């Protein structure tokens, strides 16, 4: 009887964000295929998981496939995990899963953490339609060309970025999406978690003023509706709220801003909290 290939999501930072089902799966399988065995050892040790691990990353995935499939077809169960989050989402595993499905092997997901979904849930941007971009090219010209093309994608755009390129990305967003609301979520579920909202120029200035904000891993979201007048919050809304916060308590400022702008109370309240935090 053939076995199973489990695709197991792991925590993106906080080790407690790991389901009981995921732990039980990793304890029960015959082998764990990990993106980086040294990195994953801490998670396995934390949960007392003694299952044998082997590496499966972008450099050796193709070479591992035949062995993995032979094991599964002989009745073994294998779990695929990445360093953090859900495998295959900007992580290795596509080739293995595609080969397993082609071979008629059962592939079963064990859902869990995802930085993309986590960021969308707290961004305060529309989530009825979003487009996952992932990491852009390291080359400036290719990055700018890609961003220009994304202007035609009218939804919330979701990008990933590293600490040593986040400031460059914000500078490029200021050129291509100057009037679009941007949210950057860093170190989600970790000690230094931050979610910052504003226009690209404003966020760039904040990172320049506080170099510590540039450290970590980032999910970057861009509000890009078809009608610019329907953008989540406009620059005028931000300036209105800033002026009101200078004269009124937070709740009163939000109430007046709602009446003046017609925007949602929850959105303006969240923005007001961010503006107050930035002013400290």
C-alpha angles and dihedrals in degrees: 000000000000120000131222138262108218120200103208124193115217131198118285092215117324109075091210090068091084121110124234088236092056092050092048091049094052090048093050103045123092095231140012118215105205130186090223116008093197092053094046094047091079091056093046093047090049090059098036094247110161099176114134116259132206127184122258113176139141093281099052106021095102092051092050098050099083093050093046093050092047090053093048094046089052090057105270124133119225128190122207117207133172129209091269138353128000117347119244093027097112086327135095122276107083095105093048094048092046091050092047092052091046089053092051094249118153112249115194127186123222100197125217145124124006124175090209096056092039091054093047091051093058102030096088090224127123112284100181087095128015137161121217112217102167120192119355124221118282090231114093097220093049092047092052092046090051092049091049090052091050090061086081092057102090104200138067108309118214121202134172123220140177128231096255093054104034095095092049090050092052090050089053092046088053088059099043102029103026096153099036123106111245130196124195118193115193131189094355113204090007132108095266097043113158133172113195126186132193143085118315093254092052093049091047090054091050092053092047091051093048112033090187089071090065093063122096138029120313141207109197121199127191125197103223111165123173091244112052089207088064096056112137097252125355129217089253090056091053093049091047091053092046091055093047093048088055090060107025141044114265099260093046091047091052092048092053092043090054090054093047100043104028090225125139117281094226092052093050092044092054091047090049090054090051092049092050091048092049091051094056 
